[in-house]
Each structure stands twice: as structure tokens, then as C-alpha cells.
């Protein structure tokens, strides 16, 4: 186990999970996934023409879809459920 630097206490697993949940559950993470998708799917077509064979394009697109699907799945895990208390209707009274 790595020793903490500068006398700082090692981060607990709960704090790390909370930070991860806070980052992944934000709309900014969805925008990041969108930008990653744009780069991955357009980069082969904007690069040098002679370098990309159909096999390279297939592998690149397959790997790109795999990464994007995994990131969208990760994002969906941290969305609030439809019956969560965050979306309670206001009290009438």
C-alpha cells in the first residue's frame, strides 16, 4: 500500500466512490462522452487517406462504439432513479 504524501491521510474508499459518483453523474460527463465520440468517429476520415484500410476503419469503429457504449452505461448507472426523492413534487400547503 502506498504511503500518503505530506502527512495526508489516505483517502477512504467511500470518499473516492462519492467523488467518482459526483463526477460521472454530471451533465458535463455526458458532454465529454459526446466529444470523445465525435473525435473517435471522425478522426479516421479526417486523417491521411492512404493510411486507413477498410480493416483499420472497422476495428477503429468497433473499438469506438465499445468505448462510447461503456461510458454511456457508466453514466446511466449514476443517474437518479425515476422514483428518487430528488424529484419530489412540491408540497401543496
TIMAR-405698 format. One record per residue (C-alpha): residue number from 1; residue in one letter; chain; x, y, z. Coordinates in pm, 1 decimal. Each point is the difference from the previous one (the first is absolute). Layout:
% TIMAR-405698
NUM|a|A|X|Y|Z $
...
//
This chain:
% TIMAR-405698
1|x|A|0.0|0.0|0.0 $
2|x|A|133.5|341.0|-91.1 $
3|x|A|84.6|238.0|281.2 $
4|x|A|-179.4|334.2|3.8 $
5|x|A|209.8|299.0|-100.1 $
6|x|A|48.0|309.4|214.6 $
7|x|A|-168.9|-155.0|302.3 $
8|x|A|-340.6|-19.6|-171.7 $
9|x|A|-228.6|-280.7|102.9 $
10|x|A|-71.2|-260.7|-266.6 $
11|x|A|-331.3|54.7|-171.4 $
12|x|A|-269.0|-241.7|109.6 $
13|x|A|-184.7|-210.9|-253.2 $
14|x|A|-329.3|172.0|82.9 $
15|x|A|134.8|346.3|-75.5 $
16|x|A|150.6|-119.9|-325.1 $
17|x|A|-329.1|-161.1|-105.0 $
18|x|A|-191.2|315.9|89.7 $
19|x|A|236.6|213.2|-206.8 $
20|x|A|-22.9|-243.2|-292.2 $
21|x|A|-380.1|0.4|23.7 $
22|x|A|-2.5|380.8|12.1 $
23|x|A|217.7|30.3|-311.4 $
24|x|A|-161.8|-271.8|-210.0 $
25|x|A|-354.6|105.7|85.2 $
26|x|A|38.8|353.8|-133.9 $
27|x|A|-119.6|129.7|-337.1 $
28|x|A|360.2|100.7|-70.7 $
29|x|A|91.9|-369.2|-11.4 $
30|x|A|-270.3|-54.2|-264.4 $
31|x|A|150.7|285.2|-203.6 $
32|x|A|343.8|-159.1|39.8 $
33|x|A|-135.4|-331.5|-132.8 $
34|x|A|-151.0|187.5|-296.3 $
35|x|A|330.4|170.8|-79.8 $
36|x|A|190.4|-328.0|31.0 $
37|x|A|-249.9|-154.9|-242.1 $
38|x|A|46.4|283.3|-249.4 $
39|x|A|376.9|-31.4|10.2 $
40|x|A|5.5|-378.6|-22.0 $
41|x|A|-250.9|-25.6|-284.1 $
42|x|A|126.9|288.5|-214.5 $
43|x|A|372.4|-26.9|54.9 $
44|x|A|62.6|-286.5|-249.7 $
45|x|A|-181.4|188.2|-274.8 $
46|x|A|188.9|322.8|62.8 $
47|x|A|341.5|-166.5|20.1 $
48|x|A|218.9|-101.7|-292.0 $
49|x|A|-193.3|-191.9|-264.4 $
50|x|A|267.7|-256.8|-86.5 $
51|x|A|49.6|-105.5|358.9 $
52|x|A|-347.6|-143.2|68.7 $
53|x|A|-101.6|-332.1|-153.2 $
54|x|A|-355.1|-135.5|37.6 $
55|x|A|127.5|-239.9|267.4 $
56|x|A|150.4|287.8|199.8 $
57|x|A|-323.5|197.0|-29.4 $
58|x|A|-204.7|-298.7|116.8 $
59|x|A|221.4|-57.0|302.1 $
60|x|A|3.2|371.8|84.3 $
61|x|A|-377.3|30.6|-25.2 $
62|x|A|-56.9|-318.6|201.7 $
63|x|A|238.3|116.9|273.2 $
64|x|A|-156.5|347.6|-4.9 $
65|x|A|-350.7|-135.8|41.7 $
66|x|A|121.8|-225.6|280.1 $
67|x|A|149.6|294.8|188.0 $
68|x|A|-301.9|226.3|-52.5 $
69|x|A|-249.6|-269.2|102.0 $
70|x|A|203.2|-76.3|313.0 $
71|x|A|13.2|370.8|94.4 $
72|x|A|-373.5|48.4|-60.1 $
73|x|A|-71.1|-309.0|210.7 $
74|x|A|222.9|137.5|275.0 $
75|x|A|-183.2|333.3|-19.3 $
76|x|A|-338.3|-174.0|20.8 $
77|x|A|101.5|-181.2|319.5 $
78|x|A|35.5|329.9|184.7 $
79|x|A|-317.7|170.7|-120.8 $
80|x|A|-269.2|38.3|267.0 $
81|x|A|-276.2|-256.1|-26.6 $
82|x|A|-341.4|112.9|-121.9 $
83|x|A|-147.4|-36.7|349.6 $
84|x|A|281.2|173.7|184.5 $
85|x|A|-61.2|257.0|268.7 $
86|x|A|181.5|263.1|-205.4 $
87|x|A|-302.6|32.8|-226.2 $
88|x|A|-272.4|31.6|261.2 $
89|x|A|-291.9|222.1|-95.7 $
90|x|A|-34.5|315.1|212.5 $
91|x|A|-226.8|-22.4|303.1 $
92|x|A|-340.4|172.6|-35.3 $
93|x|A|-45.0|165.4|325.6 $
//
